[in-house]
Amino acid sequence: MDYPPVAGIDVGKNFSEMCILSPNNEIYHRIKIYHDSIDSIKEAIGLLQKAEKDFAIRPVVVLESTGHYHKILFHYLSDSGFEVSIINPIQSDSIKNIGIRKVKNDKFDAHKIALLYRFSFIKTTVVPDDVIDCLKSLCRQYYKLGDELTTYKNRLIGIIDQVMLNFTDVFQNVYSNTALAVLDRYPSPKQILKANKQTLISLIEKTSKKGLAWSTEKYELLVLKAKEFKDLSINNPGNLAILKVNISMVRTLQDAQKDILDAINEIILADSLEDNPVLAPIINLLCSIPGIGILTAATILAEVGDFSAFSSPNKLVAFFGIDPSVNQSGEFTGTRNKMSKRGSRLLRRVIFTTALANIRSKRNGDKTNPVLYEFYQKKCTNKPKKVALGAVMRKLVNIIFAVMRDKKPFELRTPEEHEELLLTRSSVA
């Protein structure tokens, strides 16, 4: 069997190191590739083409996934016709001790990445669809904005507690349009008490859209609470300025998240109007699972990509990073094993919130997913709640795998009904 040359690339921010191995694992060539230079990238392409000519077989290119820095090289090399593999940094770290000497530099890392492919036979990554890649960027940006929004919301609460602690007695959601509008215009109890009654009621009515009676009731309660806290308020210029800044940041981040959601929905809508839609059918299948909405479905699709790459539910569970770690040596087997958390952090985040939704009740008292709710309650009888919730998360990943494998929407079944269905299928087969 003729092995192809392998080009390992250690990716950095501004440049990358490439090491090409010959079929017999000798170093054929090294080169530093500057990401902002088309001539540098073309020179690297020329060396790969030369290796193809010298060894009569096209080289395979392997590069480490490093934030967004690998994307330029990945797309350019793929568009140039080369087979490109992207490996996880966890994989490349697995052979960091391949030599006795402790060596850590870009040239050595590029060589190491090439050897990793040669000896581990890593599967080639399918070139990511531009739409999927775009969806992934949008989803990741949405959650990053959400984390920043949480930070500023906490800061806002900290200032409100000093300026008017009992403001939350009037507006439980201090991040609502109405609460923010009132705080922005009347940031202290003193200013609330000085405000024109009709002007303030009109502001509450306009932003809440709940009618005059509700707005008048809120106004009266607001005035009452302002009188109670007036003498305790720390409404110095510094606190009022910080309050204004945090209100502005919360609004800006909320608007930014809305823009991201709009962009995600536009991509899905545009795809659904195509003759052969790719995203919309998958989104619809995922949304058939209780607790999964469009954003969560889009996030799962963007992070997983090709569901067919996972041959079993356990492999998808591992990709989510919720598989148990293994601690075993000789006759010893550890029993207190935690989640490996080696997969996608974002996937764990969305499957966690989905699991919470599946063990809760709706407003009318009905369970979101009575089967998983009962499963969770049974687990809680002899397991800690966190462990029981982890079991629900794993069940949900198994459901996702089955839905995507069968290309059929989710159907709620009890374990007994599911077992009966399997017996029926096996008897027919």
Helices and strands as residue ranges (DSSP letters): E 6-11, E 15-21, E 27-34, H 38-55, E 60-64, H 71-79, E 83-87, H 89-93, H 106-120, H 130-163, G 165-169, H 177-185, H 189-194, H 197-208, H 212-229, H 237-272, H 279-287, H 294-304, G 307-309, H 313-320, E 328-329, E 332-333, H 345-358, H 370-380, H 385-406, H 415-428
